[in-house]
Amino acid sequence: MSNPVIAEVTRGGIVESRHTGAYAVVDRQGKLIASGGDAAQVTFPRSAIKAFQCLPIIETGAADRFGLNGEEIALCCSSHNGEADHVRVARSLLAKAGNSEADYECGAHWPIDLESHAAAARTAAKPLAVHNNCSGKHAGMLALSRQLGAAPSGYVRTDHPVQRMIAHTMGEICDCDLGRQPVGIDGCSVPTWAMPLHAMALGFARLADRAAGKRIIEAVRGNPFMVAGSNRYDTDLMRAVPRLFVKGGAEGVHCGVVAHAGIGIAVKCDDGTGRAGEVIFARVAAQIDVWIAEEKAALGKFARHDLKNWRGLTVGEVKSA
C-alpha cells in the first residue's frame, strides 16, 4: 500500500518537502490500537531495538556477575555521542567483564558530538572504537560472550552464540520467526534482522512484562543521557517525559514503549529521514490517552521543531502532518 505523508517541512509559508511513512501502535496482547500506512511492512529496525539486544545480558546473569550498574545497562542500549562520560562508562563496562578495546569489532569513528570530536582529535591521531556510537552495545555483547563461555572473537557473526541468543530473544518478544526474515549487517557490523513494523511495536509493548525489560527501562529512565547525549532527541524527550522510553535507529526508524500502559510504538519514515521519524513518533505518542496534561503538552512540543539557517534565524519548521 502507499504510505501517507507523515511529516512536512515548511519554508516561507509553503510546504517545501514531504515525508511519507508508516506507524504502528500495539498493546501487549498484539492488538493494533492505531496505525498509519502499512503497519505490516517489513523493515530493518536498526538501532531502535538495542533494548532487545540487551535483554540476554541481564537474563543470562551477565549483568549481575559483572556488577553492571544503571549507567552501564543504559549505555548497552545506546547510540551515543561519544562524549567523555559515554567513553568512561564504555571502558568501565569492558573492564568489569575482563575485556578491552582491542576486542571491539564495531569499527571506529570520531565522536558525533562536535566538541567531543574536536577534543578527541587533539589527543588522538585517529578515532577509536570506544568513540563508536554503538560501543556500549558492543561492550555488553562482549560481556555476554564471557558469560556464555564463548570466544569473544567473531561475536558479531550471525552464527556466534551471542548473536544466536539475541536473535532467539528478539524473535520471542516480537512474536516473529526471524529465521524467515531477511538479515543484513548493521553499521556497527552486527546482524540486523528485518521484521514487520507491528512486530517491533509488539516487542516494545511486552518489554516491561519481562523482569530484565523492567530493569532496562529503569536504567534508561535513570540515565537518559547515556542513551544518546547532549542535544539529542531521545535523551531530551525522555527527560521531558520520563514515563516514555524511546530509541531511534538509522534510516528513519523510531520505537518506544509506554511502560505503565503496556503500549508499544514503531515508526518508519520511507526516505530514511530521522527528522520525520522524530516528529511523528512524538505526535503518535501524544495521541495515546495515557498521559497527564503536562506530559501531553511536552510531547506536543516534540511533534514539531523550528528549521534554522546558519545564522540561527528561524526559516521554517518540521512538523507532523
Secondary structure, DSSP 4 states (H G I P E B T S, - for coil): -PPPEEEEEEETTEEEEEEEEEEEEEETT--EEEEES-TT-EE--GGGGHHHHHHHHHHTSHHHHTT--HHHHHHHT------HHHHHHHHHHHHHTT--GGG--S-----SSHHHHHHHHHH-SS--GGGSTTHHHHHHHHHHHHHHT--STTTTSTTSHHHHHHHHHHHHHHT--GGGS-EEE-TTSSEEE-EEHHHHHHHHHHHTTSHHHHHHHHHHHH-HHHHS-TT-HHHHHHHH-TTEEEEEETTTEEEEEETTTTEEEEEEETT--HHHHHHHHHHHHHTSS---HHHHHHHHHHTEEEEE-TT--EEEEEEE-
